[in-house]
Amino acid sequence: MANLNDLPQTPRSPVNYGAEPQGPTAGPPPVEPSGPSDREPNRDARMWGMFAHLSAFTAVLTAGIGAIVGPLVIWLIKKEEYPFVDDQGKEAVNFQITMLIYSLVSGVLTFLCIGIFLLIAVGIVDIVFTIIATIKANDGVRYRYPKWLNLRLIK
């Protein structure tokens, strides 16, 4: 029977359990996102995206015109700097234009006594979805208003 000490010895590397493999067995490095639209928006982009939606509430102070002008101004100023703001600004402007159209139609229908209820409904829908969009944009989510509710006029 052979003695274990008589066998040829091969050098062994220390075993590091739970550690990352090193050397040629480590594999390729992780792939970074290729374009700015693939990356998670940074803090400033999320903030401006949130303001794009939130600025629609300036309509209270500007007799209604701020609902479109607020998101439009933020979108036009920051769209080149942040792709996230470009996306969310267009979404906010489209939604507020759609709400304006619905409000005008509801205003005309007040002569048929149904418009007042439609105006109240449009106001509630506008407030609720704008708040949801504001929260989602602050979380870095590219929020989309429901397709059945939003006209995509600006592409």
C-alpha positions as CSV (number, residue, x, y, z in Angstrom):
1,M,0.0,0.0,0.0
2,A,1.3,3.4,-0.9
3,N,2.0,6.1,1.6
4,L,0.2,9.4,1.1
5,N,3.6,11.2,1.5
6,D,5.0,9.3,-1.5
7,L,2.4,10.7,-3.9
8,P,3.4,13.7,-6.1
9,Q,2.3,16.9,-4.5
10,T,0.6,19.6,-6.6
11,P,0.3,23.2,-5.4
12,R,-3.1,24.1,-4.2
13,S,-4.7,27.6,-4.0
14,P,-6.4,28.5,-0.9
15,V,-10.2,28.0,-1.0
16,N,-12.3,31.1,-0.3
17,Y,-15.8,30.0,0.2
18,G,-18.4,32.7,-0.7
19,A,-15.9,34.9,-2.4
20,E,-16.1,36.0,-6.0
21,P,-14.1,33.9,-8.4
22,Q,-10.9,35.5,-9.5
23,G,-8.7,35.2,-12.5
24,P,-9.7,33.7,-15.9
25,T,-12.7,31.9,-14.4
26,A,-14.3,35.2,-13.3
27,G,-16.2,35.7,-16.6
28,P,-16.9,38.9,-18.4
29,P,-17.5,42.1,-16.5
30,P,-21.1,43.2,-16.1
31,V,-22.6,45.1,-19.0
32,E,-23.4,48.7,-18.5
33,P,-26.6,50.2,-20.0
34,S,-25.9,51.4,-23.5
35,G,-27.9,54.6,-23.8
36,P,-29.2,57.3,-21.4
37,S,-32.8,56.0,-21.8
38,D,-31.8,52.6,-20.4
39,R,-30.4,54.0,-17.2
40,E,-32.5,54.7,-14.1
41,P,-33.1,58.5,-14.0
42,N,-30.9,60.3,-11.6
43,R,-32.3,62.4,-8.7
44,D,-32.4,65.7,-10.7
45,A,-34.2,64.0,-13.6
46,R,-36.8,62.5,-11.3
47,M,-37.3,65.8,-9.6
48,W,-37.9,67.7,-12.9
49,G,-40.1,64.9,-14.2
50,M,-42.2,65.2,-11.0
51,F,-42.4,69.0,-11.5
52,A,-43.6,68.5,-15.1
53,H,-46.6,66.7,-13.8
54,L,-47.0,68.8,-10.6
55,S,-46.9,72.1,-12.4
56,A,-50.3,71.4,-13.9
57,F,-51.7,72.5,-10.5
58,T,-50.6,76.1,-11.3
59,A,-53.9,76.2,-13.1
60,V,-55.5,77.2,-9.8
61,L,-53.4,80.4,-9.7
62,T,-53.5,81.2,-13.4
63,A,-57.2,80.8,-14.3
64,G,-56.6,77.5,-15.9
65,I,-53.9,78.3,-18.4
66,G,-51.1,77.1,-16.1
67,A,-52.3,73.5,-16.5
68,I,-50.7,73.4,-20.0
69,V,-48.1,76.2,-19.7
70,G,-46.5,74.8,-16.6
71,P,-45.7,71.3,-18.0
72,L,-44.9,72.8,-21.3
73,V,-42.3,75.2,-19.9
74,I,-40.6,72.5,-17.9
75,W,-40.6,70.1,-20.8
76,L,-39.1,72.7,-23.2
77,I,-36.4,73.8,-20.8
78,K,-35.2,70.4,-19.6
79,K,-35.9,68.0,-22.4
80,E,-32.4,68.2,-23.9
81,E,-30.8,67.8,-20.5
82,Y,-32.8,64.8,-19.3
83,P,-34.4,62.1,-21.5
84,F,-36.7,61.2,-18.5
85,V,-38.0,64.8,-18.4
86,D,-38.5,64.7,-22.2
87,D,-40.7,61.6,-21.8
88,Q,-42.6,62.8,-18.8
89,G,-43.0,66.4,-20.0
90,K,-44.6,65.2,-23.2
91,E,-46.9,62.9,-21.3
92,A,-47.9,65.7,-18.9
93,V,-48.5,68.2,-21.7
94,N,-50.6,65.7,-23.7
95,F,-52.7,64.8,-20.7
96,Q,-53.4,68.4,-19.8
97,I,-54.3,69.3,-23.4
98,T,-56.7,66.3,-23.3
99,M,-58.2,67.4,-20.0
100,L,-58.7,70.9,-21.5
101,I,-60.6,69.4,-24.5
102,Y,-62.8,67.3,-22.2
103,S,-63.5,70.4,-20.1
104,L,-64.4,72.5,-23.1
105,V,-66.8,69.8,-24.3
106,S,-68.3,69.5,-20.8
107,G,-68.7,73.2,-20.7
108,V,-70.7,73.2,-23.9
109,L,-72.8,70.4,-22.5
110,T,-73.8,72.4,-19.5
111,F,-76.7,73.7,-21.6
112,L,-78.1,70.2,-21.6
113,C,-77.7,69.9,-17.8
114,I,-75.2,67.0,-18.1
115,G,-72.1,69.1,-18.5
116,I,-71.9,70.2,-14.9
117,F,-71.5,66.5,-13.8
118,L,-69.0,65.9,-16.6
119,L,-67.0,69.0,-15.5
120,I,-66.8,67.7,-12.0
121,A,-65.8,64.2,-13.2
122,V,-63.1,65.7,-15.5
123,G,-61.7,67.8,-12.6
124,I,-61.5,64.7,-10.3
125,V,-59.9,62.6,-12.9
126,D,-57.4,65.3,-13.7
127,I,-56.4,65.7,-10.0
128,V,-56.2,62.0,-9.2
129,F,-54.2,61.0,-12.3
130,T,-51.9,64.0,-12.0
131,I,-51.1,63.0,-8.4
132,I,-50.4,59.4,-9.4
133,A,-48.1,60.6,-12.2
134,T,-46.3,62.9,-9.9
135,I,-45.6,60.2,-7.4
136,K,-44.5,57.7,-10.1
137,A,-42.2,60.2,-11.7
138,N,-40.6,61.0,-8.4
139,D,-39.9,57.2,-8.0
140,G,-38.3,57.2,-11.5
141,V,-41.1,55.3,-13.3
142,R,-41.9,56.4,-16.8
143,Y,-45.6,56.8,-16.1
144,R,-48.2,56.6,-18.8
145,Y,-51.7,57.9,-18.4
146,P,-54.4,55.4,-19.5
147,K,-54.7,55.1,-23.3
148,W,-58.5,55.5,-23.2
149,L,-58.1,58.8,-21.4
150,N,-55.1,60.5,-23.0
151,L,-54.7,61.8,-26.5
152,R,-51.1,61.5,-27.7
153,L,-50.9,64.8,-29.6
154,I,-47.2,65.5,-29.0
155,K,-45.0,62.5,-30.0
